[in-house]
Amino acid sequence: MGDSNQVEATGAQVKRRTFVGYVMGGAGLAVAADMTVGATEAEAIIPIPSVPQIPELYDLNDFLTHCALPTSQLIAIKIDEKGDAHFALPRSEVGQGLTTSMAMVIADELDLPLDRVHVTLAPARPELLFNQLTGGSNSMISMYTPLRVASAIARKRLLKAAAVLLGGNINQLVVKLGVIELPGVGSVTFGEAAAKAGTDKIEKEDVELKPSAKLKVVGTPQKRKDARAAVTGEKKFAMDLKVPNALPTMLVRAPDLNGKPKSIGNKAELLKMPGVTHVEIIPTGVAIRAKTFGQCIEAIRKASVTWTAGTVPGKDADDIRNEIRKAELPLVAPKLGAISVEGEFTFHFRSGSPLEPNCAIADVKGGKATIWGSLKSPQDTQGRVAEAIGTSKLNVTVNVVEGGGSFGRKLFSDAAVEAAQASKAFGAPVKLMWHRADEPRQGRVHPMTTSRVRASVLLGTVVTFEQRHTSVSTDFTHGLGDRLTAQVAALPTGLANLAFSQTIFLLTQEIPYNFGVVTQLLNETNFDFKRFNTSSVRNIYSPDVRCANELIVDQIAKRLRQDPLQFRLRHAKSKVVRGVLEKVAEMGDWGRSMPAGTAQGIAVHKEYKGATAVLVEIDCRPETVNRKVRDAVTGPRVTKAYVAADVGLCINPLGVKAQMMGGFMDGMGQALTYSNHLKDGHFLEASWDNSAYARQWNTPFEFNCEIVDSGSKNPGGVGEAGVAASMAATACAYGRAVGKMPTEFPINFRDELHFEPKSFTPSVPAAPTDGLQFTY
């Protein structure tokens, strides 16, 4: 029983004290009092401080940076005879803009025009132990200082050489745009100085880095150095490379997940088909080489292959969820008279496929192999290829090529290994590419997870906050990018991989609020270690974890009759979190009146040495939800999205905003539409379109991102930072719009399929023939 005049605060203040109670179900009359407080009393409540969680003291980026530190002195910058700077980046460029931001850092420290700094990608370099893994949004964090030091050393050596050439003192020299001048005497170019600056022995050099106030390029908006090449088609990806005699190659893949080829019944017939040059069985399928990819597809569709059973025969999504639930760890905090706010959430499989199909070029001959591909752990690739073809890794050269996206997919070298196996079997170089239909069905996926969250509220304050996150095993068998840790992670028991999972979870997950006693625990199911092809898809655990947490935060605020934003601000543990929340609320006019069936949602995520807050407005009215586009029900529409990001020292504001926009699209799609449906032992989706990644009709009419300056002198990570808060904010907005907290994601998972599943035999659809038809 309660006051019929109670108000749920949504920006307005409650004017008088109110109480609420409940009529309990059962025989007779039973009532209970809820001694929570309203909005006016909330300001008097002091949140119970939470002890720091592990990532607040030492996070994954600290770990990755420290692992890379011992070999950071091997990072080198070269100055050529023209005075241009060259740097071979020991990371992968898959769309983050790393080559541009790294060039900006070098240009600033050297006093060289940005267009005279050339950043390429380094091949596999085993001597860079633990220092060639691209992941965890760590590249700029770990390389910023070593790159500046290398640039500063190069600059000092140039100055020393110029002082000799000009006959002056190094302190008298002035550097500007690649020219070193001795006032009143003359000048030399970087190229002229470089000719005299070299040495044939190792020499120690002490340098001082430029103070932040003197940085002129870092922090300024810069267009991507490769932007024009990308939009004009001039940019070279793996499939664009002209390797002599490397012909298109594709695989016939099993109808069931992870089925293996036993035999092929019509090899001779396939070899007679137009353009086909080779047909051989390799461990993951039947490799077909032809003069064009279209001819490969035609041969795939004609192939008659006998397969082993898959690794999850007959299993559906609900079967896997039931298995996960059996592995869930218990919630342990006693209620002790407190009110519990809790929820159980399910997050379904979703493909980790990037825009660029999985691909690689391989030339294997004479016991040696040369590989070209977009690879985020090239040292591990080197070892895996060597093992696959039976040679030493010293005989394997791995060239890293710029890629069209990754989402964590390219931490794995599946395509490179298959290309090497096919090339060896054929005795000819290959240009291997996965079909679009292959990727969601046999490629890497974000694992299915469940998350149970319980908060205990006593006398108007949160006293405990528990989360138990349970997941199909996330594959970390790439280790830290080197072959040693990769082999350890791949031990058959799965325990070493589980150790990686636990370490990464503990070093990344934190609750950014003072909620008393906070516990977050992960349990991954070792029984599926080899059953599903999973990967650390963009932002790894954080999207699911934060989505579940922020939905419960909304429910706590509702139970306490407090505004969701003010509740978050009151409990925020850090200035960084409060700063981005306040900024995004200002940007999005939080609390404004909205029609029934629409709502705002807000969420925040702290990771990568910074924090991101997102505010969205969503339209869930029937005329929106039931609208059809190309025979597909569009579902709820996010109409506006605002992002406030604190990324530490911002290297390139344009790059940050681009990454935040991409991260938002990921998070929104994962909340509303994006998933894979497991049915009878295989995934039904066979394209991005089937998987329902955010489409044009899902995108907000208005998107705005602003960067919040926290005054940090060091950069944070950006590539994944926008995903988790975007997913959570979208889910919170949906819950407020429909009046019920969502518990299964994506929200449309139980809807009727919007597509007709493509066949499993043949494994790929027919290729287009008229130049107008297309297959996703």
C-alpha positions in Angstrom: 0.0 0.0 0.0 1.4 3.4 -0.8 0.8 7.1 -1.5 -1.2 7.4 -4.7 0.5 10.7 -5.3 4.0 9.3 -5.4 6.2 10.6 -8.2 8.9 8.8 -10.1 11.7 11.4 -10.5 12.7 12.0 -14.1 14.5 15.3 -13.7 11.9 17.0 -11.5 12.2 17.1 -7.7 9.7 15.3 -5.4 8.3 18.1 -3.2 7.4 16.1 -0.1 8.4 12.9 1.6 6.6 9.9 0.3 6.5 6.2 1.4 5.6 3.1 -0.5 4.6 -0.4 0.5 3.4 -3.6 -1.1 0.4 -5.9 -0.9 1.9 -9.3 -0.9 0.4 -12.3 -2.7 -1.0 -15.3 -0.9 -3.9 -16.2 1.4 -5.2 -13.4 3.6 -3.8 -9.9 3.8 0.0 -9.3 4.0 1.7 -6.0 3.6 5.3 -4.9 3.6 6.9 -1.5 4.0 9.6 -0.3 1.6 11.7 2.2 3.6 13.6 3.5 0.6 13.8 7.2 0.2 12.6 9.7 -2.4 14.6 12.2 -4.4 14.6 14.9 -1.8 16.0 12.7 0.9 18.6 11.2 -1.5 21.0 14.1 -1.2 21.3 13.4 2.5 22.3 9.8 1.9 26.1 9.2 1.7 26.9 6.3 -0.7 28.9 3.6 1.0 32.4 3.7 -0.5 33.6 0.7 -2.4 37.1 -0.6 -2.1 39.1 -0.1 -5.3 38.7 -3.0 -7.8 41.8 -4.4 -9.5 41.5 -2.4 -12.8 41.5 0.9 -10.7 44.9 -0.1 -9.5 46.4 -2.1 -12.4 44.5 -2.7 -15.5 44.9 -4.7 -18.7 46.6 -1.8 -20.5 49.2 -1.6 -17.7 49.8 -5.3 -18.1 50.1 -5.1 -21.9 52.3 -2.0 -21.7 54.7 -3.6 -19.2 54.9 -6.8 -21.3 56.0 -4.7 -24.3 58.4 -2.4 -22.4 61.5 -4.7 -22.4 61.6 -4.7 -26.3 60.5 -1.1 -26.8 64.1 0.0 -27.4 64.0 -2.0 -30.6 61.5 0.5 -32.1 63.4 2.6 -34.6 62.8 5.6 -36.8 64.8 6.1 -40.0 65.5 9.4 -41.8 66.2 9.0 -45.5 68.2 11.2 -47.9 65.3 13.4 -48.5 64.9 14.1 -44.8 61.6 12.1 -44.5 60.9 9.9 -41.5 60.0 6.3 -41.8 58.6 4.0 -39.1 57.6 0.4 -39.4 54.7 0.0 -36.9 54.8 -3.3 -35.1 51.0 -3.3 -34.9 48.2 -3.9 -37.4 46.2 -1.1 -39.0 42.6 -2.3 -39.4 40.8 1.0 -39.6 41.7 2.5 -36.2 43.7 5.3 -37.9 46.9 4.1 -36.1 49.2 5.0 -39.0 47.9 8.6 -38.9 48.1 9.0 -35.1 51.6 7.5 -34.9 52.8 9.8 -37.7 51.4 12.8 -35.7 53.4 11.8 -32.7 56.6 11.5 -34.7 56.0 14.7 -36.7 55.5 16.6 -33.4 58.7 15.4 -31.7 60.8 15.8 -34.9 59.4 19.1 -36.0 58.7 17.6 -39.4 55.7 18.2 -41.6 53.1 15.4 -41.2 53.1 14.5 -44.9 56.8 13.7 -44.6 56.3 11.0 -42.0 55.7 7.6 -43.5 54.3 4.8 -41.4 54.2 1.3 -42.7 53.4 -2.1 -41.0 56.3 -4.3 -39.7 56.4 -7.9 -40.7 56.5 -10.6 -37.9 59.5 -9.7 -35.7 60.1 -12.5 -33.1 62.6 -10.3 -31.3 59.8 -7.9 -30.4 58.6 -10.4 -27.7 55.1 -9.4 -26.3 55.4 -6.2 -28.4 53.5 -7.1 -31.6 50.0 -7.8 -30.5 47.3 -5.5 -31.6 44.5 -5.6 -29.1 43.0 -4.2 -26.0 43.0 -0.6 -27.5 46.6 -0.6 -26.2 48.6 0.4 -29.3 48.8 4.1 -28.6 49.0 3.7 -24.8 52.0 1.3 -25.0 53.8 3.0 -27.9 53.3 6.7 -27.2 56.4 7.2 -24.9 58.7 4.8 -26.8 57.8 6.4 -30.1 58.4 9.9 -28.7 61.8 8.7 -27.2 62.8 7.2 -30.6 61.8 10.4 -32.4 63.6 12.6 -29.8 66.8 10.6 -30.2 66.6 10.9 -34.0 66.1 14.6 -33.6 69.1 15.0 -31.3 71.4 13.0 -33.6 70.3 15.2 -36.5 71.1 18.3 -34.4 74.6 17.0 -33.5 75.4 16.3 -37.1 74.0 19.8 -38.1 76.2 21.5 -35.4 79.3 19.9 -37.0 78.2 20.8 -40.5 77.4 24.4 -39.6 80.2 24.9 -37.1 78.0 25.9 -34.2 76.8 24.8 -30.9 73.8 22.4 -30.7 72.0 24.8 -28.3 72.1 27.6 -31.0 70.3 25.6 -33.6 66.7 26.2 -34.6 64.5 23.4 -36.1 61.5 24.1 -38.3 59.7 21.8 -40.8 62.7 19.5 -41.4 65.3 22.2 -41.7 68.0 23.0 -39.1 69.2 26.5 -39.0 72.2 28.2 -37.3 71.0 31.9 -37.2 73.3 34.2 -39.2 75.3 31.3 -40.6 73.1 28.9 -42.7 71.0 25.8 -42.6 70.9 22.1 -43.5 68.0 19.8 -44.3 67.2 16.7 -42.2 68.4 14.7 -45.2 71.8 16.4 -45.2 72.2 16.0 -41.5 71.1 12.4 -41.7 74.0 11.5 -44.0 76.4 12.5 -41.2 74.3 11.3 -38.2 74.7 7.6 -38.6 76.9 5.3 -36.5 78.2 1.8 -36.8 78.0 1.1 -33.1 75.5 1.3 -30.3 75.6 4.5 -28.4 73.6 5.7 -25.4 71.7 8.9 -25.9 69.9 10.8 -23.2 67.0 13.0 -24.4 64.3 15.2 -23.0 60.8 15.0 -24.5 59.0 18.1 -25.6 56.7 19.6 -22.9 53.0 19.3 -23.7 52.7 23.0 -24.3 55.1 22.8 -27.2 53.2 20.0 -29.1 51.7 21.5 -32.2 50.4 18.5 -34.1 49.2 16.2 -31.3 45.7 17.2 -30.3 44.8 18.9 -33.6 42.2 17.3 -36.0 43.9 15.5 -38.8 42.3 13.7 -41.7 43.4 10.1 -42.2 46.6 9.8 -44.2 45.0 6.9 -46.1 41.5 8.4 -46.5 41.8 9.4 -50.1 43.3 6.1 -51.1 40.6 4.2 -49.2 37.6 6.0 -50.9 39.1 6.0 -54.3 40.0 2.3 -54.3 43.8 3.0 -54.4 44.4 1.5 -51.0 45.9 -2.0 -51.1 44.5 -4.7 -49.0 45.6 -8.4 -49.1 43.4 -9.3 -52.0 44.7 -6.4 -54.0 48.3 -7.5 -53.9 49.9 -8.9 -57.1 51.8 -11.9 -56.1 53.0 -13.9 -59.1 50.8 -16.9 -59.9 48.8 -16.5 -56.7 45.3 -17.6 -58.0 42.0 -17.3 -56.2 41.3 -20.1 -53.7 38.3 -20.8 -51.6 37.1 -23.7 -49.4 34.1 -26.0 -49.4 33.1 -25.9 -45.8 31.0 -28.3 -43.7 27.3 -27.8 -43.1 27.7 -28.3 -39.4 29.8 -26.2 -37.1 33.4 -27.4 -37.2 32.7 -30.5 -39.3 35.8 -31.9 -41.1 36.2 -33.3 -44.6 36.5 -37.1 -44.9 36.5 -37.5 -48.7 35.5 -35.9 -51.9 33.5 -37.9 -54.4 33.9 -35.9 -57.6 37.4 -34.4 -57.7 38.0 -35.3 -61.3 34.7 -33.7 -62.3 35.6 -30.5 -60.5 39.0 -30.3 -62.1 37.3 -30.3 -65.5 35.3 -27.2 -64.6 36.2 -23.9 -66.3 39.2 -22.2 -64.7 39.7 -24.8 -61.9 43.4 -25.7 -61.5 43.6 -27.6 -58.2 41.3 -29.4 -55.7 42.7 -30.9 -52.5 41.5 -31.7 -49.0 43.0 -29.7 -46.1 42.1 -30.0 -42.4 39.2 -27.5 -42.5 37.6 -28.2 -45.8 38.2 -28.8 -49.5 40.4 -26.2 -51.1 39.7 -25.2 -54.7 42.0 -23.0 -56.8 40.8 -21.4 -60.0 41.4 -18.4 -62.2 38.6 -16.3 -60.7 36.7 -16.4 -57.4 33.5 -16.8 -59.4 34.9 -20.1 -60.8 35.8 -21.1 -57.2 32.3 -20.5 -56.1 30.8 -22.5 -59.0 33.1 -25.4 -58.2 32.2 -25.2 -54.4 28.5 -25.5 -55.3 29.2 -28.7 -57.4 31.5 -30.4 -54.8 30.3 -33.7 -53.3 32.0 -34.0 -49.9 31.6 -36.4 -47.0 31.9 -34.7 -43.6 32.4 -35.7 -40.0 29.8 -34.6 -37.5 30.2 -31.1 -36.1 31.2 -30.2 -32.6 27.6 -29.3 -31.4 25.5 -31.8 -33.3 21.8 -31.1 -32.9 22.3 -28.3 -30.5 20.2 -25.1 -30.4 20.8 -21.8 -28.7 18.6 -22.7 -25.7 20.5 -25.9 -25.2 23.7 -23.9 -24.9 22.1 -21.4 -22.6 20.9 -24.2 -20.3 24.5 -25.6 -20.2 25.8 -22.1 -19.3 23.2 -21.7 -16.5 24.4 -24.9 -14.9 27.9 -23.3 -14.6 26.7 -20.1 -13.0 28.4 -19.2 -9.7 26.0 -18.3 -6.8 25.2 -14.9 -5.5 26.2 -14.9 -1.9 25.3 -11.6 -0.2 22.6 -12.2 2.5 19.6 -9.9 2.3 19.5 -9.1 6.0 16.4 -7.1 5.6 17.6 -5.2 2.6 15.6 -4.9 -0.6 17.1 -6.8 -3.6 17.1 -5.4 -7.1 18.2 -8.1 -9.5 18.1 -9.4 -13.0 19.2 -12.4 -15.1 20.4 -11.6 -18.6 21.2 -13.6 -21.7 23.5 -12.4 -24.5 23.5 -14.5 -27.6 26.2 -15.4 -30.1 27.1 -12.8 -32.6 29.6 -12.8 -35.5 33.0 -11.2 -35.1 33.2 -10.7 -38.9 34.8 -7.5 -40.1 33.9 -5.8 -43.4 36.8 -7.3 -45.2 36.4 -11.0 -45.8 38.9 -13.3 -44.0 41.7 -13.7 -46.4 45.5 -14.3 -46.9 48.0 -15.0 -49.6 50.5 -17.8 -49.3 53.5 -19.0 -51.3 54.9 -22.3 -50.0 57.8 -23.9 -51.8 61.1 -25.6 -50.9 60.1 -25.9 -47.2 59.7 -22.2 -46.9 56.6 -20.0 -46.8 55.8 -16.4 -47.4 52.5 -15.0 -46.0 50.6 -11.8 -46.7 47.6 -10.8 -44.6 46.0 -8.5 -42.1 47.2 -10.1 -38.9 47.1 -8.7 -35.4 49.4 -11.4 -33.9 51.9 -12.0 -36.7 54.4 -13.8 -34.5 51.8 -16.4 -33.5 50.9 -16.7 -37.2 54.5 -17.4 -38.0 54.5 -20.3 -35.6 51.2 -21.7 -36.6 52.0 -21.7 -40.3 55.3 -23.4 -39.6 53.6 -26.1 -37.6 50.9 -26.5 -40.3 53.4 -27.1 -43.1 56.0 -28.9 -41.1 58.9 -26.5 -41.0 60.7 -24.1 -38.7 59.3 -20.7 -38.1 62.6 -19.3 -39.3 61.5 -20.5 -42.7 58.2 -18.5 -42.5 58.0 -14.8 -43.5 54.8 -13.1 -42.4 54.0 -9.7 -44.0 51.4 -7.6 -42.3 49.0 -5.8 -44.7 46.4 -3.1 -43.8 43.0 -4.6 -43.2 39.4 -3.6 -43.6 38.3 -4.0 -40.0 39.0 -6.7 -37.4 36.7 -6.7 -34.3 39.2 -9.0 -32.8 38.8 -11.5 -35.6 42.3 -11.0 -37.0 43.9 -11.9 -33.8 43.6 -15.4 -35.3 45.5 -16.6 -38.3 42.9 -19.1 -39.7 43.1 -17.7 -43.2 46.9 -17.6 -43.2 47.1 -21.2 -42.0 44.6 -22.4 -44.5 46.3 -20.5 -47.3 49.7 -22.1 -46.4 48.1 -25.6 -46.2 46.5 -25.1 -49.6 49.6 -23.7 -51.2 51.6 -26.7 -50.0 49.0 -29.2 -51.1 48.8 -27.5 -54.6 52.5 -26.8 -55.0 51.4 -23.3 -56.1 50.8 -19.9 -54.5 47.2 -19.0 -53.5 45.1 -16.0 -52.8 42.7 -17.5 -50.3 39.4 -15.8 -49.3 36.5 -16.9 -47.2 33.0 -16.4 -48.6 30.7 -14.1 -46.8 28.5 -17.1 -45.9 31.5 -18.8 -44.2 32.2 -16.2 -41.6 29.1 -16.2 -39.4 28.8 -20.0 -39.8 32.3 -21.2 -39.3 34.2 -18.1 -38.3 34.9 -16.4 -35.0 31.9 -15.4 -32.8 31.4 -13.5 -29.6 30.5 -16.2 -27.1 27.0 -16.6 -25.6 26.9 -15.4 -22.1 24.6 -15.0 -19.1 24.9 -12.4 -16.4 23.2 -12.4 -13.0 23.2 -9.2 -11.0 21.9 -8.5 -7.6 22.1 -5.2 -5.7 21.0 -4.9 -2.0 19.5 -1.6 -1.0 19.2 -0.7 2.7 17.8 2.6 4.1 18.1 4.2 0.7 21.7 3.2 -0.2 23.3 0.4 -2.0 25.2 -1.9 0.4 26.2 -4.7 -2.0 26.4 -5.2 -5.7 27.1 -8.7 -7.1 27.6 -9.9 -10.6 28.1 -13.5 -11.8 29.1 -13.5 -15.5 29.1 -16.9 -17.2 30.3 -17.6 -20.7 31.0 -20.0 -23.4 34.8 -20.0 -23.4 36.5 -17.1 -25.1 39.4 -18.3 -27.2 42.7 -16.6 -26.1 45.0 -19.1 -27.8 46.8 -16.3 -29.6 48.3 -15.6 -26.2 50.2 -12.3 -26.0 50.9 -12.5 -29.8 54.0 -14.6 -29.4 54.2 -18.3 -30.0 55.2 -19.3 -26.5 52.2 -17.9 -24.7 49.9 -19.0 -27.5 51.0 -22.6 -27.1 50.5 -22.4 -23.4 47.0 -21.0 -23.8 46.2 -23.8 -26.3 46.9 -26.7 -23.9 44.2 -29.3 -24.4 42.7 -29.1 -20.9 41.6 -25.5 -21.5 42.8 -24.5 -18.0 45.6 -22.2 -19.4 43.0 -20.5 -21.7 40.8 -20.1 -18.7 43.6 -18.4 -16.8 43.9 -15.9 -19.7 40.1 -15.4 -19.5 40.1 -14.8 -15.8 43.1 -12.5 -16.0 41.6 -10.3 -18.7 38.2 -10.2 -17.0 39.7 -9.1 -13.6 41.9 -6.5 -15.3 39.1 -4.9 -17.3 35.9 -5.1 -15.4 34.9 -2.6 -12.7 31.8 -1.0 -11.3 32.3 2.8 -11.6 30.0 3.5 -8.6 30.3 3.4 -4.8 28.0 0.5 -4.1 29.4 -0.8 -0.9 30.7 -4.4 -1.2 31.2 -5.1 -5.0 32.0 -8.4 -6.5 32.3 -9.4 -10.2 33.2 -13.0 -11.0 33.6 -14.8 -14.3 33.1 -18.5 -15.0 33.8 -19.9 -18.4 32.7 -23.3 -19.5 35.7 -25.4 -20.4 33.6 -28.1 -21.9 33.1 -25.9 -25.0 36.7 -24.9 -25.4 36.9 -26.7 -28.8 33.2 -26.7 -29.7 32.8 -23.0 -30.7 35.1 -20.7 -32.6 35.1 -17.7 -30.4 37.3 -14.7 -30.1 37.7 -11.5 -28.0 35.3 -9.6 -30.2 35.6 -5.8 -29.9 35.5 -4.8 -26.2 35.5 -8.5 -25.1 33.5 -8.8 -21.9 32.6 -5.2 -21.4 29.5 -4.7 -23.6 27.5 -7.6 -22.0 28.8 -6.8 -18.5 28.1 -3.1 -18.6 24.7 -3.6 -20.3 23.6 -5.9 -17.4 25.0 -3.5 -14.8 23.6 -0.3 -16.1 20.1 -1.8 -16.5 20.2 -2.8 -12.8 21.5 0.7 -12.0 18.4 2.1 -13.7 16.2 -0.3 -11.7 17.8 0.8 -8.4 17.2 4.4 -9.2 13.6 3.6 -10.1 13.1 1.8 -6.8 14.6 4.7 -4.9 12.4 7.1 -7.0 15.5 9.0 -8.1 16.5 10.4 -11.5 18.9 7.9 -13.3 21.5 10.5 -14.1 21.5 12.1 -10.6 21.7 8.7 -9.0 24.8 7.8 -11.1 26.4 11.2 -10.4 25.9 10.8 -6.7 27.5 7.4 -6.6 30.2 7.9 -9.2 33.6 6.9 -7.8 35.8 9.1 -10.0 36.0 12.6 -11.5 36.4 11.2 -14.9 33.1 9.3 -14.8 31.3 12.3 -13.4 32.8 14.5 -16.1 31.6 12.5 -19.0 28.2 11.9 -17.5 27.6 15.6 -16.9 28.8 16.5 -20.4 26.7 14.0 -22.2 23.6 15.0 -20.2 24.2 18.6 -21.2 24.7 17.6 -24.9 21.5 15.5 -25.0 19.3 17.7 -22.8 18.7 14.9 -20.3 15.3 14.8 -18.6 13.4 16.6 -21.3 9.7 15.6 -21.8 9.2 12.9 -24.4 6.1 11.2 -25.9 4.8 7.9 -24.6 6.7 5.0 -26.2 9.9 7.0 -26.5 12.6 7.6 -23.9 16.1 8.6 -23.2 18.7 6.2 -21.8 22.1 7.0 -20.3 25.1 4.8 -19.4 28.8 5.1 -18.7 31.8 2.8 -19.1 35.3 3.2 -17.6 38.2 1.4 -19.3 41.3 2.1 -21.4 42.6 4.8 -19.1 39.4 6.9 -19.7 35.6 6.9 -19.7 32.8 7.1 -22.1 29.2 8.2 -21.5 26.4 7.8 -24.0 22.9 9.2 -24.1 20.4 8.0 -26.6 16.8 8.7 -27.5 14.7 5.8 -28.8 11.4 5.4 -30.5 9.5 2.2 -29.6 6.0 3.2 -30.8 4.1 0.6 -32.9 4.3 2.7 -36.0 8.1 2.6 -35.7 8.5 -1.0 -34.5 6.2 -2.5 -37.1 7.5 -0.5 -40.1 9.0 -2.7 -42.8 12.0 -2.0 -45.0 12.8 -4.6 -47.7 10.4 -7.1 -46.1 12.3 -6.8 -42.7 10.6 -5.4 -39.6 12.9 -2.6 -38.6 12.3 -2.6 -34.8 12.9 0.3 -32.4 14.7 3.3 -33.8 17.4 5.2 -32.0 16.7 8.7 -33.2 19.5 10.6 -31.4 22.8 9.6 -29.9 25.3 11.6 -27.9 28.8 10.5 -26.8 31.1 12.2 -24.3 34.5 10.6 -24.2 37.5 11.2 -22.0 40.4 9.4 -23.7 43.2 11.0 -21.8 45.6 13.0 -24.1 43.7 13.1 -27.4 46.1 12.5 -30.3 43.6 13.1 -33.1 40.1 14.4 -32.3 38.8 13.4 -35.8 40.1 9.9 -35.3 38.5 9.7 -31.8 35.1 10.8 -33.1 35.2 8.4 -36.0 36.0 5.5 -33.6 33.3 6.5 -31.2 30.7 6.6 -34.1 31.8 3.1 -35.1 31.7 1.9 -31.5 28.2 3.3 -31.1 27.0 1.5 -34.1 28.4 -1.8 -32.7 26.8 -1.2 -29.3 23.4 -0.2 -30.6 23.4 -3.2 -33.0 24.3 -5.6 -30.2 21.5 -4.3 -28.0 18.7 -4.3 -30.7 19.4 -6.6 -33.7 22.8 -8.2 -34.1 23.2 -12.0 -33.4 23.7 -15.5 -34.7 21.0 -18.1 -34.2 22.3 -21.6 -33.4 19.9 -24.2 -34.8 20.4 -28.0 -35.1 24.2 -27.8 -34.8 24.9 -24.8 -37.1 24.4 -21.1 -37.2 21.6 -20.0 -39.6 23.1 -16.6 -40.5 25.2 -16.5 -43.7 26.0 -12.8 -44.1 26.2 -9.5 -42.3 22.7 -8.8 -43.6 21.4 -12.0 -42.0 23.2 -11.2 -38.8 21.4 -7.9 -38.8 24.3 -5.6 -38.0 23.0 -2.1 -37.7 21.5 -1.0 -41.0 20.7 2.4 -42.4 17.2 2.3 -41.0 18.6 1.7 -37.5 21.0 4.6 -37.4 20.1 7.8 -35.5 19.1 10.9 -37.3 21.5 12.8 -35.1 24.9 11.8 -33.7 27.3 14.0 -31.8 30.5 13.2 -30.0 32.5 15.6 -27.8 35.8 15.0 -26.2 36.2 15.8 -22.5 39.6 17.0 -21.5 40.6 15.6 -18.1 44.1 17.1 -18.4 45.9 13.8 -18.7 49.4 13.9 -20.2 49.1 10.4 -21.6 46.7 8.9 -24.2 44.1 6.4 -23.5 42.6 3.7 -25.7 40.0 4.5 -28.3 39.3 1.6 -30.6 36.9 -0.2 -28.3 36.0 2.5 -25.9 32.6 3.4 -27.3 31.0 0.0 -27.5 29.9 -0.9 -24.0 28.3 2.3 -22.9 26.5 2.5 -26.3 25.0 -1.0 -25.8 24.0 -0.2 -22.2 22.5 3.2 -23.0 20.4 1.8 -25.8 19.1 -1.0 -23.6 18.3 1.4 -20.8 16.4 3.7 -23.2 14.5 0.7 -24.6 13.5 -0.4 -21.0 12.3 3.1 -20.1 10.3 3.4 -23.4 8.4 0.1 -23.1 8.2 0.1 -19.3 10.0 -3.2 -18.8 13.6 -4.1 -18.4 14.9 -6.2 -21.3 16.7 -9.3 -20.3 17.7 -11.0 -23.6 19.9 -9.6 -26.2 19.7 -8.7 -28.9 16.1 -7.5 -28.1 14.7 -9.0 -31.3 16.3 -12.4 -30.9 13.0 -14.2 -30.3 11.3 -12.4 -33.2 10.5 -14.3 -36.4 13.6 -14.5 -38.6 13.8 -11.6 -41.0 15.6 -13.7 -43.6 15.3 -17.1 -45.3 18.3 -19.1 -44.3 20.7 -19.9 -47.1 21.5 -23.5 -47.9 24.2 -25.4 -46.0 24.9 -27.8 -48.9 26.2 -26.2 -51.1 27.8 -24.1 -48.4 27.7 -20.8 -50.4 25.1 -19.2 -52.6 25.6 -18.7 -56.3 27.8 -15.9 -57.5 26.1 -12.9 -59.2 26.1 -13.0 -63.0 24.7 -9.7 -64.3 26.7 -7.2 -62.3 23.6 -5.9 -60.6 22.5 -8.8 -58.4 24.5 -9.2 -55.3 25.0 -11.6 -52.4 25.8 -10.2 -49.0 
